[in-house]
Amino acid sequence: MKASEQDGTYPRPILRRERWHSLDGVWEFGYDDAREGERDGWFSDPATGAFDREITVPYPPEAPASGIGETTAHPVVWYRRRIPHEVLGVGGGDRALVHFGAVDHRAKVWLDGRLVAEHVGGQTPFTTDVTDALRPGAAEHVLVVRAEDDPADLAQPRGKQDWQDRPHAVWYERTTGIWQTVWAETVSAQHLTDLAWIPDPRRGVVAEITLSAVPAAPVSVEIVLRHDGEVLAESTTAVRTPRSRVDLVVPALRNGIDREDLLWSPERPTLIDARVTVRDAATSELLDTVDSYVGLRSAGVGRGAFLLNDRPYYVRSVLNQGYRPDTLIANSGTAELRREVELIKAMGFNAVRVHQKAEDPRFLYWADRLGLLVWGETGAAYEYGTEAVELLTREWLDMVRRDRSHPSIVTWVPVNESWGCSDIANDPAQQAYTVALANLTRALDPTRPVMSNEGWEHTDSDIMGVHDYSSDPDLLTRRYGDAAGFEALLASPGPAGRTLSLNARQTERYRAGDVPLMVTEFGGLSVGAEEDEFSYTRTSSDTQYAALLDDVFGVLHRSPIVAGFCYTQFMDTAQETNGLLYADGSPKLPLETIRRIVTGSESAPEEKPESPAPAD
């Protein structure tokens, strides 16, 4: 199966192999409130009674889908799974890897009683080579995971996970432990550990390749790019170091007319298939083969607009919290992720902002394949200090590395609404922190716009994102109806009482057209909300809801200075009832009505959801 047409079940769509096995399913599970498990050797004692429950991985224990559904705080949890030898057993010099999509927040992993991995960061993946820990002659092997997630530690990046006992306002249930897929993979001793694509629509693509070890002798790296069965480019490179860059020129891009057929966009999400093969340069022995895909597109800003493939592109985005009723921060599988992308497009949006979490890479695959722009964002910490800065910076860089090859991601958001740097307006250190994060992101990936602080108090953002939850169309018109109105807003405390720009350089970049204006959170309307539910504006009937929705969207559509928007939000989430959909996924208005309002056009072409992907 071509990587561009995979069914979305493989956990890492950008770097795909054939020999893998899901470890999701029923595991043994136990709480360790006394923090005695390591001392008492739970990782090596087969007779311990500590694993007194069963949990369905990858759902966190707080989620109903886990089979536990316990929301009381338990900072330390343990998992155990017995794995048949045929899943992990290798021969002929091969290696057995175990991958974890995400474990919140600190993880230790043992196999057959031997510590094989430690990881910090609740949103990012890690991999352990367990080959040397396999107990000789064993018919099965025992994998044990200890996860620690202190709900009171505000230095940990947590996003929308609540620090209070019960969810309140716009914060939701906590997530502890494993919440993305766990899987085993068999590889050769020398194999690819990372593969990144840097597209240049004018000439081709650069491949960044990372090997598992320094080659003892040169290896040959072969790359072939294909589209519709036609070879677009191929290269063979002798590699002597663990990291290398390969520049692939695509001759078809030289013709400006032919180029259009190969570019990726939401309206035409063309994906180029790629196969990367590693061989021993002397003997041609096959060492590794992976399938991947590339989206040839550019993302940038200029002339007061967001630019896609160097052309102004109006961004119609929706905020997606990525929390689901039965699985919380996790998801039920690829069919659900595909359906979300299809629904977002069917409602008339061409972009989504995945809010305060690192979404499952399979969601990004469906955005790549079906055509949906994505703003990539991290969960925030809620205090400022040395530990918080270090934790978020490390995790954010890992997130960027994980996701930078997805063409759907077009903007990076390391900080939202000054969360984790609440005193930024008056604290030079916190201002320096957001500038540093933005520049560090650009150093790792100079190909996308970066937000230094989304919503307000910008220090070095490439987009002037404004969060404005006013439901008064006249007030919104005064603010965004013309340049003078927004200049007055720039000079004021801002819609939320927060200054929009914290320095002259940021303001001048906006005035010069180098930083476009977008209203990146607005709306927040609910219909028939109860008093204990959260919303920014309540309406009492479907008719009132539809009319007000039409009004606030209409103001932004008519604005000559707004380059795009992001509506809050996609779906009702827990007590936050701002969604265009109810929590069960049903629309509050007919989809065609929502689409007309979102696009501002009666004649916008309809995008009906495709048939569901195969169930996991």
N, C-alpha and C positions, 0 to 999 in steps of 0.2 A: 504494500500500500504506500502511495506517495505521501510524504509528510504533510503536504498541503491538503490532502484529502483524508487524513486519519480520522478515526471516529471519536477522538477526544478523550479516550480512556487512559492513554499513556500519561503519566504524571508530569513529564517534562517535555512538552511538545517540540521545543526548539532543538533538542538533542536526543534523538530517538533511536533505540536499539531493539532488536528482536527478543533477546534472551532476558526476560524479566518476569517477576511474579509479585502480585499484590499481596501484602501482609495485612491488609485491612480485614476487619471481621471481629470475631469474639476473642478477647484477651481476658486473662485474669487481672484483677484490679484490687487495690487496697489504699486506704487513707493512712497517713503517717503523721497524725497531729502532734505526737510526742517527739517527732524527728529522731526516731531510734532505729530506723531501718538500715542505714549504713553501718552503724555500730554493731547491730545484731546480724549483719550479713544476709539480709533478705535477697541480695543478688545472687547468692550461691547456695542457699539452703533449700533443697527441694521439699523439705517437710514443713517449712514455716506455714503457719496458718494466717499470715498477714494478708495474703491475696484471697480475701473472703467474698469477693463479688466478681461479677462478670461485666465487661464493658464492650460496647461495639465501637471499634476504632474505624474512622478517625473523628468520631464525635466527642466533644469534651463532656466530662461527667455532669456538667450543669445542664446539658441539652437533653430533652426528652428522647431524642433518637439514640442516645448512648445506651439506653436501657437503665440508667440510674436517675438522671434528672434531679440531682441534689444541688441546690443553689447556695447552701450554707458554705461559708468560706472554709476551705481545707488547703492550706498553703503547700503541703507536700503530698504527692500522690505517687503510687507505684503501679507499673504495668508488667505483665509477664506473658510471654507467648512461646509455646513449644512449636518448633518448625521442623518438619521432616528433613532428613539429610539430603534427599534428592533436590530440595529447593536451594540449599546453600552449598552442598558438596560440589567441589570443582576438581578438575584434573588437568594434566598437561600444561601446568604453569598458569592456568587461569586464576582469577581472583573473584571472591564473593564480596559484593558490596551491599550494604543496607542503607537506604536513603530515607530521611525523614523530611517531609514537606514543611512542617512547622510544629514546634513543641514550645508551649508558653510556660515559663520563661527561661529557666535554667534546666538543662537536661544532662543526665549522666546515663550512659548505656553500657551494659555488660552482656557478653555472650559466653555462655558456659562458665560463668563465674569470673570472667576476666574483663576488666574495664577496657572498653574499646573506643569510647568517645565521650567528650564533654563539649557542651555548646551553650552559649549565652545569646539570647535573642529570640523572642517569641513569634516573630513573623518571617523568619528566614530559614532556608533549608540547610541541612548538613548531611554529610555522607561519611560512613565509616567502613573501612576494609576489615572484615571479620575473619578473613581466611586463616590467619595464624592463631586465632582463638578457638577454632573448631576442635572439639574434643575428638581425638582419633578413635575410630571405630564406633562412634555413637550413631544410633538409628535416628535420633532427633537431637536438636540443639535448642537451648533455652535462651531466649532474648529477654532481657529485663531493662526497663527504663524507669528512672527516678526523675520526676519533674517537680520543680519548685517555683511557685508563683505567689509572691506575697502581695495580697490585695492592698495592703497599707503602704507599700513602697511606691511613692509618687514619682521616683526617679526612673522607674521602668517605663518604657514606651508601652502604652496600653490602649490608646485610641478611645473608642466609645465604651470600654469596659469600666463599669462603675467602681469607685472606691468606697462608696457607702454600702450598707448592708443590703439595701433594696434599690432597684433602678429608679432614677429620678430624672426629671427634665429630659435632656437629650442623651442620657447615658443608659446603657443596657446591662444585661447580665454579664458577669465575668466569664472568662474562659481560662481553664486550667489544663495544662498538659497537652497531649497530642490533639491537634485539630486539622491537620492536613494529612494526606495519604502517606502510608509507610510501605516501602516496596524493596524487593531484593533484585539484584541484577548481577549477571555473570559477565565478566570482561577479561581481556587478556592482561598480562602484567603491564604492558605498555598500552595505554589507551587515552582517549580524549577525556579530560575532566571539565573543560569549558570550551564553548564555541560561541563567538559573538560576531554579528554582522553589522558593518557600518556602510549603509548605502549612499551612493552618490548618483542620483538619477541622470546626470549628464554623461557619466562614463562607466559606471559599474558598481562594484562593491568590494570592500576590504573585509577579509576574514581574519579574526583574531583567534588563534588556536592555542590551547594550553594542554600539554601532555602530563601524564601522571608522574613522570620521572625524567631526569636528564637522560637522553638516549646514550646507551653505552657505545653505540655505533650509529651513524646517520640513519634516519628514517625518511621514507618518502611519503609526503602528504599530497594526495590527489583530490582535487575538488572539481566537481562537474555541476554546472547550473543548467537546468532544463525548464522549458515551458511548453506545455502541450506536446510533449515528446521531442521537441527540437532542442538541440544543445545550443545554449547561448554563450557559454564560456567554459573553458576547462584549463586546469593548471596542475602541474606536478612540480613540487618544491622539495629539495633536500633540506631536512631540518636537523640541526645538531644541538638545539637548546630546547628547554621545556616550553618556552613561549615564542611564538612567531606570528608575523603578519603576512598575509598573502593578498596581493592586489590583483583582482580579477577585472579585466576590461571586457565590457559587453559591447561588441561592435554594433548591435542593433540599436543602441541608444544614440548613436551618432546621427541617425536620421530622426529629425524632430517629429515627423509624422508617425513613424513606427514606434517611437518612444512612448507615445500616448497609450499604446496597447499594453505596455509593460508596467506602467506606473500604478501604484497602489493608492486607493482613495476609498472612502465609504461608499461612493456610488459605483465604484468598479474595483473591488478588492482583489486585484491580481496578485497571486503568490507565485514566486519562482522556486521550484524544487531544487534542493541542493543535496548532494551526496559527498561525504568526506570519508576518504579511505586512507588508512595508515598502513604502510608496509615497511618491512626491513629493506633498506635501500640496496643491500648487497644481494640478498636472496629472493626478494619479492614476496617473502612470506607475509600473509595477511595478518595484521595485528589488531585492527579495529575498523569497523564501518559504522557510520552513523548517518541517519537521514535527517534533514532539516529543511527549512524554507526561508525565503527572504522576501520582504516587501520593499520594492524600490520606490521610495518617496522621501521628500524632505519636509521638515517642519520648522517654522521660524516665525518671526514677526517683522513688521516694517510697514511704513506708509500708513500707520494707524490701523493696521489689520493683522489678523492671524494669517500666516501664509502656509498653504499646503501645496507642495510642488511649485513653490515660488509664485503662487497666485493667491490673491485674497480669498479667504474661505470663512464664511460666517458660521460660527460655532453655536449649535443648538444642543446644549448639554443638559443632563439631568443628574442629580446627586443620588448615588446608590449606596446605602449604608452597608450592604452585604451581610446583614443579619437576617436569618430566616427563623420562623416560629419553632420548627422542630429541631433544627440543627445549630441555631444561634450563629456564631461566626463561621462555622463550617458550612458545607453544602452537601446535598444528597447525591451528587454525582454530575457527570457531564451533561446529562439530559436537562437537568435544572439550569445549569450554567448557559447552555445554548438557548434555552427558552427565555432566559432573562435578556440576552443580547437581542433575540428576535423581537421581544416585546418592546424594548427600548426603541428599536428602529421602527416598529409598527406604529408607535406613538408619535413619530415624526422627528425624533431626536437623531442627530448624527454623532453624538459624543456622550460619554458618561464620565463622571468624576467618582471613582471608587473611594469612598470617604473614610479616612482614618483607619485603613488596614491595607495589608498586602494581600490582594485577592489571589486565589488559586490560579496558577499559570494556565490551567485549562479554560478559565474564563477569558484570558487574554488570547488564547488560541481561537476561540469562537469569535472574538472581536476582530482578530486578524482575518479570519476566513470569511466572515459575513459582512465585515466592513463597518466598524464603529471606532471612532476616536476615543482614547482613554487618557485621563489625567491620572498619573501614578502618584500615590500619596502614602505616607507612613502614619501609623498610630503615634500619637503624641505622648510625651510625659507631661506631668502636671506640676513640676517644680523645676527651678533652675539651680544648677550647681555642677560641680565637677563630674560627679557620677552620672547625672542625667545627660550632660553633654557627651560624655564618652559613650554611654550606652546607645543613645539615639544616633550618633554619628557613625558608629560601627555598623549598626543594624541598617541604617539608611544606605550606606555604601554597598552593603551586601544585596539590598533590594534592587538598587540600580543595576548592579552587575547581573542579577538574576533576570531582569526584565528588559534590558536595553535593546535586545534584538527583536522585540515584538514591534512590528510597524504600527500597530494600533496606538501604542503609547506615544503621545506627542507633547506632553508637558509633565514636568516633575514638580511635586509639591512636598518639600520636606517639613514645612511649618504651616500651621493653620491657625488663624485668629489669635496669634501670640500665645497659644497654648505651650506651656513649658518655658515661656519667656514673658511672663505677664507684665513685667516692668520695663519692657523694651522702649517705651516712649521716653523714659528718663534714665535708663541705664546703658552707658556706652558699651559695657561688656556684652549685654544681651543683643545689642545692635550688631556688634562685631561677630557674635555667634551666628546670626542669621545671614549676614553677608558671607561669612566663611563657609557655611553650609551651601549657599547658592554657588559660590565659586568652586568649592570642592566637587559639587555635582557637575558643573561645567567642565572641570578638569577631567573627570571620568567620562563624561558624555557631552561633548560640545555641540551636539547635533539637534538639541531640543531646547525650547524655552524653559526657564526655571523660575519658580516663585520663591522669593526670599521669605515671604510671610503672606499667606493667602487671606484676603478679605479686608485688611487694613494694616496700618503701621508698616508700610513697605519700606525696605531699606535698599534692596537691589533686585527688584523683580523685573522680569521681561514682559509681564502683562500686569496692568493696573486692575487687579481683581477687587471688586467692591461687593461686600455683603450688605444687602439692603432689604429688610423684610417689611417695608411699608406696603400696605395694601391700598393706599390712596392714589389712584391714577393721576390726579392733579399734582400731588407732591412729587411723584415719580417723573412726571413730565417736566416740572420745574428743575429737577435735578439732572435729567438726561436728555431733555428735549433739544438742547443746543449746547455749543461749547461754553457759552457764558454761564449757563446754569451749572455745568459741572465744575467750572473754575470757582464758582461761589462755594460749591461743596468741598472742593480741595482746600479752600481757605477756612473752612469751618471745622468743628470737631468731628464731622462725619456722621453717617446714618446711625451708627451704634455708639456715638459719643467718642469714637476713636479717630484720631487723625489718620488720613489715608496715606500720606507720604511723609516720611521722617527726615528727608534731606533734600537739598536743592537739586542734586544730581538726578534723583529719582523723578522729581517733578519735571525737570527740564527734558529728560528722556521722553516722558509722556507728551509734553508740548511739542517736541520735535517730531512726533509720530513714530519714534522708535519703540515705544511701549504702548500697545493698544489698550483701550478701555473695554473691560467686560464686567458685567454684573454677574458675579460668579456664585452668588447665593441670593435667591429672592423667592417670593411666593410663600411657601409654608402654609397653604390654605387647607383647612379641613372642612368636612361636611358632617354635621350632626355629632360633633365630638362631645364626649362626656366631660364633666368638670375635672375628673382625675386624669384626663388625657392631656398630652402636651400638643399645642399647635401655636403658630404665630397669629393666625387669624381664623376665627370660627365662622362658618356660614350655616344657615339653618335649613337649607333645602338644596336639592340638585340644581334647581333653576338659578338660585342666588350664587351657588358655587361656580357654575358654568359661566355666568355673566362676569363675575369678579375675576375668574381665571382669564377670560378673554380680555378683560380690561388691562390687567397687569402685563400680560404678554404683549398686548397691542402697543403699549407705551414703548417697550424695548424694540419691537419690530420697526416702529416709526422713527426711532432715534437715528440721527445722521452720524452720531459719534460713537455708538456702542458697536463693538466688533463681535459680540457674542454674549451668551448668557448660560447660566446653569440653574435650573429650577430645583427647588427643594420640595418634594423629593419623589423618587421612583415608586416606593411602596411604603405603606404604613409599617412601622417597626416598633414592636412592643407598645409602650405608652405614647409614642410619638406618631400622631395620626395625620402627618402632612403629605401622605402619599397620593399619587394619581391612581394607584391601585390599593385595594384593601390588602390586609396581611395575607389573605389566601390567594392573592394574585389576580383577583377579578377587578376589572376597571370600574372606577366610580362614575365615569361617563362612557358612552360608546367610544370605542377606539377611534372611529372616524372623526368624532367631535374633538377628541383630544388632539388628534393629528392636525386637524384644521387650525386649532388654537396655537399649537406649538410651531407649526410652519408659517402661520399667518397667511395661508393660501387655501382657497377652496379647491384649487386644481392640483395640489401637490400629489405626485404619484404615490399610490398606496403600496406599502410594503407589508404584505400579509405574512404572519409568522409561518416559517417552513414547518414541515412535519418534524416531530420530535426526533432527536438522535436516539440510537439504541440505548436501552437502559443498561446501567453498569452491571 
